[in-house]
Amino acid sequence: MAILTEHRALIYVMVLVSAADSDMTDRELFAIGELSRVLPVFRGFREKDLPRVSEQCAELLAKDGVDTVIDYIARELPAHLRETAYVLACDVAAAEGRLRQEEIKVLEFLRHKLGIGRLPAAAIERAAKARHAPLHEHKTTKKKR
């Protein structure tokens, strides 16, 4: 069975965000695997194809850069999957619990290329933050004696 272009583009979105800071962490890779395993948009996608598709994206990033990968994503995703792609991007970015500047830039560029408006983007980003919130808030204040 051939990999659907839409599946490839959605995987590329997740790999792109994960690789934005040049450090694809275990949490991000786990999130990519889980999202591609459980979401309805990935029905029919074979889990065994994930490493190969991820590697193809990483090679394209290294060879041609972020702009080329985002252009591919924007070209291959139908309009009804563009918000879904942004949701996936935000979930992978939020998997670490904090966003790095490089991830923020990639998310912004992706949002513009996919035509996601500011309000829908803000709602998606807030939902991702809430989904990935830890059980206990980390406080940096010192204990009083």
Contact map, one row per residue, 1 for C-alpha under 8 A:
1110000000000000000000000000000000000000000000000000000000000000000000000000000000000000000000000000000000000000000000000000000000000000000000000
1111000000000000000000000000000000000000000000000000000000000000000000000000000000000000000000000000000000000000000000000000000000000000000000000
1111101100000000000000000000000000000000000010001000000000000000000000000000000000000000000000000000000000000000000000000000000000000000000000000
0111111100000000000000000000000000000000000010000000000000000000000000000000000000000000000000000000000000000000000000000000000000000000000000000
0011111110000000000000000000000000000000000000000000000000000000000000000001100000000000000000000000000000000000000000000000000000000000000000000
0001111111000000000000000000000000000000000000000000000000000000000000000001110000000000000000000000000000000000000000000000000000000000000000000
0011111111100000000000000000000000000000110010000000000000000000000000000000000000000000000000000000000000000000000000000000000000000000000000000
0011111111110000000000000000000000000000000000000000100000000000000000000000000000000000000000000000000000000000000000000000000000000000000000000
0000111111111000000000000000000000000000000000000000000000000000000000011001100000000000000000000000000000000000000000000000000000000000000000000
0000011111111100000000000000000000000000000000000000000000000000000000001000000000001001000000000000000000000000000000000000000000000000000000000
0000001111111110000000000000000100010000000000000100110000000000000000000000000000000000000000000000000000000000000000000000000000000000000000000
0000000111111111000000000000000000000000000000000000110010000000000010001000000000000000000000000000000000000000000000000000000000000000000000000
0000000011111111100000000000000000000000000000000000000000000000000001001000000000001101100000000000000000000000000000000000000000000000000000000
0000000001111111110000000000000100000000000000000000000000000000000000000000000000000001100100000000000000000000000000000000000000000000000000000
0000000000111111111000000000000100000000000000000000010011000000000000000000000000000000000000000000000000000000000000000000000000000000000000000
0000000000011111111100000000000000000000000000000000000011001000010010000000000000000000000000000000000001000000000000000000000000000000000000000
0000000000001111111100000000000000000000000000000000000000000000000000000000000000000000100110000000001001100000000000000000000000000000000000000
0000000000000111111111111001100000000000000000000000000000000000000000000000000000000000000110000000001000000000000000000000000000000000000000000
0000000000000011111111110000000000000000000000000000000001000000000000000000000000000000000000000000000000000000000000000000000000000000000000000
0000000000000001111111100000000000000000000000000000000000000000000000000000000000000000000000000000011001000000000000000000000000000000000000000
0000000000000000011111110000000000000000000000000000000000000000000000000000000000000000000000000001011000000000000000000000000000000000000000000
0000000000000000011111110000000000000000000000000000000000000000000000000000000000000000000000000000000000000000000000000000000000000000000000000
0000000000000000011111111000000000000000000000000000000000000000000000000000000000000000000000000000000000000000000000000000000000000000000000000
0000000000000000011011111101100000000000000000000000000000000000000000000000000000000000000000000000000000000000000000000000000000000000000000000
0000000000000000010000111111100000000000000000000000000000000000000000000000000000000000000000000000000000000000000000000000000000000000000000000
0000000000000000000000011111110000000000000000000000000000000000000000000000000000000000000000000000000000000000000000000000000000000000000000000
0000000000000000000000001111111000000000000000000000000000000000000000000000000000000000000000110000000000000000000000000000000000000000000000000
0000000000000000010000011111111100000000000000000000000000000000000000000000000000000000000110110000000000000000000000000000000000000000000000000
0000000000000000010000011111111110000000000000000000000000000000000000000000000000000000000000000000000000000000000000000000000000000000000000000
0000000000000000000000000111111111000000000000000000000000000000000000000000000000000000000000000000000000000000000000000000000000000000000000000
0000000000000000000000000011111111100000000000000000000000000000000000000000000000000000001100100000000000000000000000000000000000000000000000000
0000000000100110000000000001111111110000000000000000000000000000000000000000000000000000000100000000000000000000000000000000000000000000000000000
0000000000000000000000000000111111111000000000100100000000000000000000000000000000000000000000000000000000000000000000000000000000000000000000000
0000000000000000000000000000011111111100000000000000000000000000000000000000000000000000000000000000000000000000000000000000000000000000000000000
0000000000000000000000000000001111111110000000000000000000000000000000000000000000000001000000000000000000000000000000000000000000000000000000000
0000000000100000000000000000000111111110010010100000000000000000000000000000000000000000000000000000000000000000000000000000000000000000000000000
0000000000000000000000000000000011111110010000100000000000000000000000000000000000000000000000000000000000000000000000000000000000000000000000000
0000000000000000000000000000000001111111010000000000000000000000000000000000000000000000000000000000000000000000000000000000000000000000000000000
0000000000000000000000000000000000111111111000000000000000000000000000000000000000000000000000000000000000000000000000000000000000000000000000000
0000000000000000000000000000000000000111111000000000000000000000000000000000000000000000000000000000000000000000000000000000000000000000000000000
0000001000000000000000000000000000000011111000000000000000000000000000000000000000000000000000000000000000000000000000000000000000000000000000000
0000001000000000000000000000000000011111111110000000000000000000000000000000000000000000000000000000000000000000000000000000000000000000000000000
0000000000000000000000000000000000000011111110000000000000000000000000000000000000000000000000000000000000000000000000000000000000000000000000000
0000000000000000000000000000000000000000011111000000000000000000000000000000000000000000000000000000000000000000000000000000000000000000000000000
0011001000000000000000000000000000010000011111101000000000000000000000000000000000000000000000000000000000000000000000000000000000000000000000000
0000000000000000000000000000000000000000000111111100000000000000000000000000000000000000000000000000000000000000000000000000000000000000000000000
0000000000000000000000000000000010011000000011111100000000000000000000000000000000000000000000000000000000000000000000000000000000000000000000000
0000000000000000000000000000000000000000000001111110000000000000000000000000000000000000000000000000000000000000000000000000000000000000000000000
0010000000000000000000000000000000000000000011111111100000000000000000000000000000000000000000000000000000000000000000000000000000000000000000000
0000000000100000000000000000000010000000000001111111110000000000000000000000000000000000000000000000000000000000000000000000000000000000000000000
0000000000000000000000000000000000000000000000011111111000000000000000000000000000000000000000000000000000000000000000000000000000000000000000000
0000000000000000000000000000000000000000000000001111111100000000000000000000000000000000000000000000000000000000000000000000000000000000000000000
0000000100110000000000000000000000000000000000001111111110000000000000000000000000000000000000000000000000000000000000000000000000000000000000000
0000000000110010000000000000000000000000000000000111111111000000000000000000000000000000000000000000000000000000000000000000000000000000000000000
0000000000000000000000000000000000000000000000000011111111100000000000000000000000000000000000000000000000000000000000000000000000000000000000000
0000000000000000000000000000000000000000000000000001111111110000000000000000000000000000000000000000000000000000000000000000000000000000000000000
0000000000010011000000000000000000000000000000000000111111111000000010000000000000000000000000000000000000000000000000000000000000000000000000000
0000000000000011001000000000000000000000000000000000011111111100000000000000000000000000000000000000000000000000000000000000000000000000000000000
0000000000000000000000000000000000000000000000000000001111111110000000000000000000000000000000000000000000000000000000000000000000000000000000000
0000000000000000000000000000000000000000000000000000000111111111100110000000000000000000000000000000000000000000000000000000000000000000000000000
0000000000000001000000000000000000000000000000000000000011111111110110000000000000000000000000000000000000000000000000000000000000000000000000000
0000000000000000000000000000000000000000000000000000000001111111100000000000000000000000000000000000000000000000000000000000000000000000000000000
0000000000000000000000000000000000000000000000000000000000111111100000000000000000000000000000000000000000000000000000000000000000000000000000000
0000000000000000000000000000000000000000000000000000000000011111111110000000000000000000000000000000000000000000000000000000000000000000000000000
0000000000000000000000000000000000000000000000000000000000011111111110000000000000000000000000000000000000000000000000000000000000000000000000000
0000000000000001000000000000000000000000000000000000000000001001111111000000000000000000000000000000000000000000000000000000000000000000000000000
0000000000000000000000000000000000000000000000000000000000000001111111100000000000000000000000000000000000000000000000000000000000000000000000000
0000000000000000000000000000000000000000000000000000000000011001111111110000000000000000000000000000000000000000000000000000000000000000000000000
0000000000010001000000000000000000000000000000000000000010011001111111111000000000000000000000000000000000000000000000000000000000000000000000000
0000000000001000000000000000000000000000000000000000000000000000011111111100000000000000000000000000000000000100100000000000000000000000000000000
0000000000000000000000000000000000000000000000000000000000000000001111111110000000000000000000000000000000000000100000000000000000000000000000000
0000000010000000000000000000000000000000000000000000000000000000000111111111000000000000000000000000000000000000000000000000000000000000000000000
0000000011011000000000000000000000000000000000000000000000000000000011111111100000000000000000000000000000000000000000000000000000000000000000000
0000000000000000000000000000000000000000000000000000000000000000000001111111100001000000000000000000000000000000110000000000000000000000000000000
0000000000000000000000000000000000000000000000000000000000000000000000111111110000000000000000000000000000000000000000000000000000000000000000000
0000110010000000000000000000000000000000000000000000000000000000000000011111110000000000000000000000000000000000000000000000000000000000000000000
0000110010000000000000000000000000000000000000000000000000000000000000001111111011000000000000000000000000000000000000000000000000000000000000000
0000010000000000000000000000000000000000000000000000000000000000000000000011111111000000000000000000000000000000000000000000000000000000000000000
0000000000000000000000000000000000000000000000000000000000000000000000000000111111000000000000000000000000000000000000000000000000000000000000000
0000000000000000000000000000000000000000000000000000000000000000000000000000011111110000000000000000000000000000000000000000000000000000000000000
0000000000000000000000000000000000000000000000000000000000000000000000000000111111111000000000000000000000000000000000000000000000000000000000000
0000000000000000000000000000000000000000000000000000000000000000000000000100111111111100000000000000000000000000011100000000000000000000000000000
0000000000000000000000000000000000000000000000000000000000000000000000000000000111111110000000000000000000000000010100000000000000000000000000000
0000000000000000000000000000000000000000000000000000000000000000000000000000000111111111000000000000000000000000000000000000000000000000000000000
0000000001001000000000000000000000000000000000000000000000000000000000000000000011111111100000000000000000000000000000000000000000000000000000000
0000000000001000000000000000000000000000000000000000000000000000000000000000000001111111110000000000000000100110000100001001000000000000000000000
0000000000000000000000000000000000000000000000000000000000000000000000000000000000111111111000000000000000000000000000000001100100000000000000000
0000000001001100000000000000000000100000000000000000000000000000000000000000000000011111111100000000000000000000000000000000000000000000000000000
0000000000001100100000000000000000000000000000000000000000000000000000000000000000001111111110000000000000100000000000000000000000000000000000000
0000000000000000000000000000000000000000000000000000000000000000000000000000000000000111111111000000000000100000000000000001100100000000000000000
0000000000000000000000000000001000000000000000000000000000000000000000000000000000000011111111100000000000000000000000000000000110010000000000000
0000000000000100110000000001001100000000000000000000000000000000000000000000000000000001111111110000000000000000000000000000000000000000000000000
0000000000000000110000000001000000000000000000000000000000000000000000000000000000000000111111110110001000000000000000000000000000000000000000000
0000000000000000000000000000000000000000000000000000000000000000000000000000000000000000011111111110000000000000000000000000000110010000000000000
0000000000000000000000000011001000000000000000000000000000000000000000000000000000000000001111111100000000000000000000000000000000010000000000000
0000000000000000000000000011000000000000000000000000000000000000000000000000000000000000000111111110000000000000000000000000000000000000000000000
0000000000000000000000000000000000000000000000000000000000000000000000000000000000000000000001111110000000000000000000000000000010011100000000000
0000000000000000000000000000000000000000000000000000000000000000000000000000000000000000000011111111000000000000000000000000000000000000000000000
0000000000000000000000000000000000000000000000000000000000000000000000000000000000000000000011011111101100000000000000000000000000000000000000000
0000000000000000000010000000000000000000000000000000000000000000000000000000000000000000000000000111111100000000000000000000000000000000000000000
0000000000000000000000000000000000000000000000000000000000000000000000000000000000000000000000000011111110000000000000000000000000000000000000000
0000000000000000000110000000000000000000000000000000000000000000000000000000000000000000000000000001111111000000000000000000000000000000000000000
0000000000000000110110000000000000000000000000000000000000000000000000000000000000000000000010000011111111100000000000000000000000000000000000000
0000000000000000000000000000000000000000000000000000000000000000000000000000000000000000000000000011111111110000000000000000000000000000000000000
0000000000000000000000000000000000000000000000000000000000000000000000000000000000000000000000000000111111111000000000000000000000000000000000000
0000000000000001100100000000000000000000000000000000000000000000000000000000000000000000000000000000011111111100000000000000000000000000000000000
0000000000000000100000000000000000000000000000000000000000000000000000000000000000000100110000000000001111111110000000000000000000000000000000000
0000000000000000000000000000000000000000000000000000000000000000000000000000000000000000000000000000000111111111000000000000000000000000000000000
0000000000000000000000000000000000000000000000000000000000000000000000000000000000000000000000000000000011111111100000000000000000000000000000000
0000000000000000000000000000000000000000000000000000000000000000000001000000000000000100000000000000000001111111110000000000000000000000000000000
0000000000000000000000000000000000000000000000000000000000000000000000000000000000000100000000000000000000111111111110001000000000000000000000000
0000000000000000000000000000000000000000000000000000000000000000000000000000000000000000000000000000000000011111111110000000000000000000000000000
0000000000000000000000000000000000000000000000000000000000000000000001100100000000000000000000000000000000001111111100000000000000000000000000000
0000000000000000000000000000000000000000000000000000000000000000000000000100000001100000000000000000000000000111111100000000000000000000000000000
0000000000000000000000000000000000000000000000000000000000000000000000000000000001000000000000000000000000000011111110000000000000000000000000000
0000000000000000000000000000000000000000000000000000000000000000000000000000000001100100000000000000000000000011111111011000000000000000000000000
0000000000000000000000000000000000000000000000000000000000000000000000000000000000000000000000000000000000000011001111111000000000000000000000000
0000000000000000000000000000000000000000000000000000000000000000000000000000000000000000000000000000000000000000000111111100000000000000000000000
0000000000000000000000000000000000000000000000000000000000000000000000000000000000000000000000000000000000000000000011111110000000000000000000000
0000000000000000000000000000000000000000000000000000000000000000000000000000000000000000000000000000000000000000000111111111000000000000000000000
0000000000000000000000000000000000000000000000000000000000000000000000000000000000000100000000000000000000000010000111111111100000000000000000000
0000000000000000000000000000000000000000000000000000000000000000000000000000000000000000000000000000000000000000000001111111110000000000000000000
0000000000000000000000000000000000000000000000000000000000000000000000000000000000000000000000000000000000000000000000111111111000000000000000000
0000000000000000000000000000000000000000000000000000000000000000000000000000000000000110010000000000000000000000000000011111111100000000000000000
0000000000000000000000000000000000000000000000000000000000000000000000000000000000000010010000000000000000000000000000001111111110000000000000000
0000000000000000000000000000000000000000000000000000000000000000000000000000000000000000000000000000000000000000000000000111111111000000000000000
0000000000000000000000000000000000000000000000000000000000000000000000000000000000000000000000000000000000000000000000000011111111100000000000000
0000000000000000000000000000000000000000000000000000000000000000000000000000000000000010011001000000000000000000000000000001111111110000000000000
0000000000000000000000000000000000000000000000000000000000000000000000000000000000000000001001001000000000000000000000000000111111111000000000000
0000000000000000000000000000000000000000000000000000000000000000000000000000000000000000000000000000000000000000000000000000011111111000000000000
0000000000000000000000000000000000000000000000000000000000000000000000000000000000000000000000000000000000000000000000000000001111111000000000000
0000000000000000000000000000000000000000000000000000000000000000000000000000000000000000001001101000000000000000000000000000000111111100000000000
0000000000000000000000000000000000000000000000000000000000000000000000000000000000000000000000001000000000000000000000000000000011111110000000000
0000000000000000000000000000000000000000000000000000000000000000000000000000000000000000000000001000000000000000000000000000000000011111100000000
0000000000000000000000000000000000000000000000000000000000000000000000000000000000000000000000000000000000000000000000000000000000001111100000000
0000000000000000000000000000000000000000000000000000000000000000000000000000000000000000000000000000000000000000000000000000000000000111110000000
0000000000000000000000000000000000000000000000000000000000000000000000000000000000000000000000000000000000000000000000000000000000000111111000000
0000000000000000000000000000000000000000000000000000000000000000000000000000000000000000000000000000000000000000000000000000000000000001111100000
0000000000000000000000000000000000000000000000000000000000000000000000000000000000000000000000000000000000000000000000000000000000000000111110000
0000000000000000000000000000000000000000000000000000000000000000000000000000000000000000000000000000000000000000000000000000000000000000011111000
0000000000000000000000000000000000000000000000000000000000000000000000000000000000000000000000000000000000000000000000000000000000000000001111100
0000000000000000000000000000000000000000000000000000000000000000000000000000000000000000000000000000000000000000000000000000000000000000000111110
0000000000000000000000000000000000000000000000000000000000000000000000000000000000000000000000000000000000000000000000000000000000000000000011111
0000000000000000000000000000000000000000000000000000000000000000000000000000000000000000000000000000000000000000000000000000000000000000000001111
0000000000000000000000000000000000000000000000000000000000000000000000000000000000000000000000000000000000000000000000000000000000000000000000111
